[in-house]
Amino acid sequence: MTHWSERYDLVVGLEVHAQLNTASKAYSSDPNAYGDHPNTNVSVVTLGHPGTLPVVNKTVVEHAVRIGLATNCTIAPWMHYARKNYFYPDLPKGYQITQDKTPICTDGHVIIPIEGGEKKIGITRIHMEEDAGKSIHDVDPFNTLVDLNRAGVPLVEIVSEPDLRSAQEAYDYLVEIRRLVRYLDICDGNMEEGSLRCDANISIRPKGVEQFGTRCEVKNMNSFKNVMRAIEFEAQRQSEVLSAGGEIHMETRTFDAAKGTTMGMRSKEQAHDYRYFPEPDLQPITVSEEQKEAIRRSMPPLPRELRAKYTTTLGLSEYDAAILTDDKATALYYEDLVSRTSNYKTAANWVMGDVRSWMNENGLTMTEFPISAERLAGMIAMIDGGQVSHSVASQKLFPLMLMSVEKSALELAEANDLLQEDRSDMVEAIMQEAMARYPDKVEAYRAGNKGLLGLFMGEVMKGTKGKADPKRANEVVRKLLERT
């Protein structure tokens, strides 16, 4: 079987729905909460009773502006809402309040990593809308059940340009979008719970051809891995249809995660006519330059800005910068840490090493890490000042700091007799004894076997009970061994 990539190029655009983490719903005061008992977070507004009126949730607009600014979009100064009309059992009003002709954000981009560099992925638009309820098919063997808790929950839909050319690029794009919404605190980005959902528009075209092929939209993908699987399967399916002389018809398909395949749901001829028109119950809204700048000032540093800072100003590697900015809590902790120490690389090594290992072993997140940045910076200062060695800090002092969260590194080191001293005289005396004990090793070292330095350093550290400054002790040991 010929792989699709031998004859065709892939073209993918993604539509991402991010469920906003506001306290109340998009157009009512009903609670916006996941996991509550079915049909408890509802009122006459959510249920679409005649005569009820929606009210715009101001925080939804602010969240939409935040993601728009983070994706380099133009923010519309004036916009109106629209009604998207269709019937579905979990859409009580019979229409969805959304945006059609005047999306709040347009013409943006995000940048993703590719082999050998970076790539700009265009954002066509971001608009606000409300979610529908949830139809449940696997509880009652005879009936479909409807839970309307999700009806009216606020969403932003982020629509990319068809700029993605591989399943891996689609994955990296989704990772960046999820990272952004988490940094901005507007969505938890959990695909498994449905708070981040993705539809993929997929087409292929013969290599060297500029014109796009006919696209199919694939829905029902609940993980980044499944998005990649669906894209790969659909590209292969379309290539086999075209190679056999067939045609691709525009249609909506669903992804079966168990089989790893896509199946047709409805064709273009069966597509909904949504009959969009301006929402008469909500007035148009405006976003002034002052409001936009106030929102911009309230935003945290974003991952791309931090990566640039870490690789240039702080001199870290691209790898280190990527690890430190992978999640917001880690980035903010590291930001706090480097505001208290100028040893940026050592600080990064601690966060990515001992700190991360301890959290993984205990199944915790960075927000639950018990050692403050101030206390960890104090320990780094002690290592830099020669008061404790790195090995003593890692093996003894760090565990003590995890258990005694109120005391500083210095207090714990003093209380537990961990402070190392210069002790040059003691080091020299112990070294003289060791050289007398191993005269053959001294001669072998002087003859060129420099690996024996470790033997004598071991004797010194054992004799000083680990309290000698390793750097200073190393200097003394070398000086004595090389004296003829």
N, C-alpha and C positions, 0 to 999 in steps of 0.2 A: 504494500500500500504506500503510495507516494504521500509524503508529509506535505501539508499545505504550504509550508514556507519555501518549498523548492520552486513553486510556480507563482505564488501570490504574495502580495503584501497585505498586512492586517491593518484595519482602521477601526479604532474604538473610541467612543465617547461615553462618559459615565454620568448618570444622574444620581446624586447622593441626597437622601433625605436625612437630615439631622434633627432629632427630637430635642427641643430646647428644654433646659432644666429650670423653668420658671416655677413659682409656687402655685400659680393658678393657670387656667387654660387660656387659649388665645383670645377668646371673645366673651368669656364669662368668668365668674369668680369661683367656679368649681375647682376643687383641688387637682393639681397635676401630679399624680403619684403612681408609681409602678408597683404592682403586686398586691393591691388592695382587693377586697372581696368584689366579685363582679357586680357591676351596676350600682355601686355605692357613691362614686364620684360624679354624680349627675344631678341636674336640676332641670327645670322647665326649659331653660335656654339650650342646654346640651340636647335635650329630647326634642327640640324643635317645635314646641307648642306654639299654636297661632298667637300672634300678638307680642311674642317675646322679641327683644332687640339685642343685638350683639354690642359689645363695647370693646374698643381696642386695648390690648394689654401693652402698656408703654415699654415694659421690659423686653417684650418680643421684638419691638422695633429696634431697641438699643442692641440686643444680641445680634440682629441681622446686620446692623451697621458695623459691629465689631468684626464679624467674619468677613464682611465686605472690605473693610480696611486691611485686614490681615491677608487678604488675597488680592490686594492691589486693585480693587474695583473702583469704578466711579459710583458715588452714592447719589441717587436721584434726589433732587431738592424738593420735588413734588411728585406724588403718586396717588393712585386710587386702588381700591380693592375690586375684585371681580367675583362673580358667581360662576362656578363651574357646575353645570347641571347634569346630574345623572342619578339613576336610582340604584341603590344597593341596600341590602337588609341592615347593614351597620352604619348607614348614613342617614340619621333620623330626619334631617331637614329636606332631603332630596336634592341638596346641592352642597358644594364645598366652597367656603370663602377662601379665596386665593388671590393671586395677582396674575394678570395676563399681559396687557399692553405696557404696563408701567412697573416692571420689577424694581425693587429697591436698590439692587446692585447689578452693574453690568461691566463687561469688558475688563476682566481682571486676569490674573494668572497665578499659578504656583510653580515652583521650581523643584524638580525631582532629580535624584542622582541617576546617571547612566554610566556605562563603562567608559572611562576616560574623561568624564566631565559631568555636565549638568544639562537639563533640558527644560524649557519653559512650556508648560501646559496651560492653554488658554481657558479662562472661565467665561462662558457666554453670559450667564445671568445667575443671580441668586434671588429667589423670591420667598415671601412669607406665605404660609397657608396653614390650614388646620388638618389634623389627622382624622381618619374615619375610625369607627369602632373595630372590634375584632370578632370575626366569625370563627366559631370553634366546632370542628367536625369530628373530633376523636373522643368525645366524652359520652354522648348519647348515640347509641347505634342506629336510631331511627330519625333523629332530628339534628339540625344545625342550631347551635346555641349562639346567642349574640351577647357580647359584653361591651357596653358602651362607655366604660371608664376611659378608654383612649380617645373617644370621639371629642373633637375640639381641642386636643392637645396640640400645642404650637410646634410647627416645623419650619425649617428653611430647606428649600430645595436648591442644591448646588449643581448647576449644569455645566459640564466641561465642553470645550471644543473637541472635535474628533481628531485630537492630536496624539493619541496614544497608539503605539505601533507594536506592542507586544503585551502578553499577559503579565510579564514582570513589570512593565511600566505602569500598567493599571494597578497592580499591587502597590507599587511605590507611591503612586498618586494617592491611593486610599490611605496609606500609612500617614502621608503628610497632612491630608485633610483631617484625619482623626487626631493627629498630634495637635493641629491648630485648634480644633474645637475644644480639646481638653485644656490646652494652655489658656484659652480664653474663658474657661469655665462656663461654657454655654451648653455643653452636651457631654455625657460621659463616654460617648463613642463605643458603646457596647453593642456589637452587631447581633450577638446571641439573644439579647433581650429586645432587639428591634429598635433601639434608640438611634442606631445608624443603619440605614438601609440603602441598597445600591441596585440600580438597574443599568444594564450595559447595552448600548447600541453598537452592534458588531457587523462589519462588512469586510469583504476582501476585494482586491483588484489585481489584475495581472501585473507582474513586475514591470516597472517602467511606465505604467499608465497613470496619468494624473487624476483622471475622473474617478470619483468614488463609485463603488458598487452599491447594490441595493442592500439596505441594512435590515437586520432583525433585532428586535428588542428582547432581551432576556431578563426575566424577573425571578424572584424567589431565591436569592442567594444570601445565606446567613453567616458567611465568614469570608475573610479575604482570600483564603485558600480556595473556597468554592467559586469565587469570582474568577480566579485564574483557571480553574478547571472548566468552568462554563465557557470562557472565551476560547480556550484551546479546542474544546469539543466542537463548538459552533464554527470555528474557522475550518476545522477539518471537514465537518459536515458540508459546509458551503462549497469547499474546494471539490469535494467528490461530486456534488450536484453539477457544478459548472464543468468539471472535467468529463462528465458523462453526457454533456450537451444540454443539460437542463437549465432552468432559470431559477433565480432566487426571488421569492415573492416577499414583499414587505409584510411582516407579521409580528405578533407578540408571542414569545415562547416562554416556557417555564423550565427551571432547572431542577432535575431530580438528583439530589445529592447522593442518594444510595446507589444509583446506577451511573452517575457521572454523565448524564445525557440531558439534552434539551428536548422539549416536546411542544408542538404548536398549540396555542390557546385560541387565538383569533387572528384573522387576516385583516388587511387594510380595509377591505370592503365591509367587514363587520365592526370596524372601529367606532367608538362613541362619537356622536356629534354633541360636544359639550355645551354649545350655545352660550359661550361666554358673554356676559354683559356686566357693566359696572354695578357693584354692590350698592343698592339704594339705601341700605340701612346704616352705612358707614360713610362719613364724610372723607374726602381726600385728606391726606396728611402731608406735612412738610418736614424736612430735616434741614435746619439752618447750618451755616458754616460753624457758628458758635457751638451748636449741639454736637456736630461731628467732631470738632476739635476737643471738646470736653470728653467725649467717648474715647478718642485716640489717646488722650493723656491718662485715662484710667486703665488702659490696656497694659498687661504685663509685657516684659521683653519676650519676643517670639523666637522660636527655635532657630530659624535661619540667622537672625541677628546675633544670637548667642554663639552659634557655631563660628560665625565670622570673627567675633570678638575673641573666642578662645584660640583660634588658629593664628590670628595675627597679633593682637595685643598681648595675649598670655603665652603664645608660643607653643601651644599644644598641637598634637597630631590631629589629622582629620578623624582618625578612628576614635581617639579620646573624646574629641568634641562631639562626635555623633552619639557616643555612649552617654555622655553627661547631659545631653539635651533630649534624650529619648523620651523622658517623661518630665512634666513640669516640676513635680516635687523634688526630684533629684537636681534639676537645673537650679531651682531656687535655693536649695541647700548649698550647692557648690558656690553660687553667687554670694551667699552670706559668708561662706568659708573664706573665699578669696578677698573679701573685704577686710578680713582680719589677719591674713598672712600673705606675704609676697612670694612664698614658695609654691607657685601655682601647680607645678608638675607633681610635687609630693602630695599636695592637697588632692589632686585628681587621682593619684594612685591609691590614696586611702579610701576615697569615695567609691572608686571602681573595684577595689580589692577587698579589704577587711570589712568595710561597711556593707557593701553589696552582698558579700558571702554570708555575713551574719543574718541579713534580712531574708535571703533566699532559704537559708537553713531553718529559719523560724516562720516562714510563710507570711512575712510582714511587708508593708510598703514603706516608702521613704518618710511619709508623714507620721509613721509610728516609731521611727528611729529615736531611741531615748537619749542619745548624746547630742547636745546642742552644737551648732557650728562654733560657738565661742569656746566650748570646752575642747573640741577636737583641734581647733587652732592653737590652743594652749599646749596640747601635747606635741603638735608639730614644732612649735617654738622650742620646746624642751629637747626634741631630737636635734634640731638645727643648732641649738646652743651646747650640745654635747652633754646634757644632763642625763639623758637615757639613750641607749642604743635603739636602733629600729627594731631589732629582734626582741628586746625586752619590752618595748612599747607594744609590739604586736601580740606577743605571747602572754604578757603579764598585766601591763598597765591598761590596755584596751579592754580586756575582760572585766577588770576591776571598775572601770568607768561605766560599763554597761550595768553593773550591779549597784553601784553607788552613784545615782544620777545627780546628787546634790553637790558632790565634791569636785574640785578642779583636779586636773591631771597632776599638778604639782603637789597638792595636798595628799593625794593617794600615793604618789611616788615616795613622799617623805614618810608617810605612815607605814608603808610596806617595805621600807629600806631598799628602794629600787634605784635611787640616784647614783649615778656613776661619778667617779672622781678622776682627777688627772692621775694620781698615784704613780707618777713616773719612777720614784725611788723604789716602790714596791715592785713595779713591773721589772725594773732592772735587776733587782735582787732575785726575783723568781726566774728570770731569764738566765742569769749567771748559773743558778742551780741546774736548770734544764740543759744548758750547754755542757756543764760538767758531767751530767748524766748521759748525754748522747754525743760524745765527741765525734763519733763516726758520722752522725747526721750533720754535724756542723761542717765537717770536711766535705761531705757530699754536696751540701748546699753551696759551699764556696767553690766547688768544682763545676757548678752549673745546674744542679738539681733544685731550681727555685720553688718547686712544688712543696718542698719540706717546710716552707714558711708557715703553712697551715698547722703543722705539728707543734711548732713552738708557740704560735698564737693560741692554740688550744691549751697548752700548758699554762700560759699566762692568764687566760680567762678563767681557767679552773682555779688557779692559785688566788686570783682576786675575787672569786665568786661572781664573776660576770660584771663587776662594778667598774672595771677600768674602761676608759674611753677607747673604743676599738681603734679609732683613727690614730690617737696619740700612742697607744700601745704598739700599733703596727710600725710606727716610725721608730720607736725604741728598739723593737725586735730586729728590724732591718739593720739599724745602725750597729747593733752588737754583732750580728751575724756577718756583716760585711767588713768588720774591723779585723785587720790582719796584724 
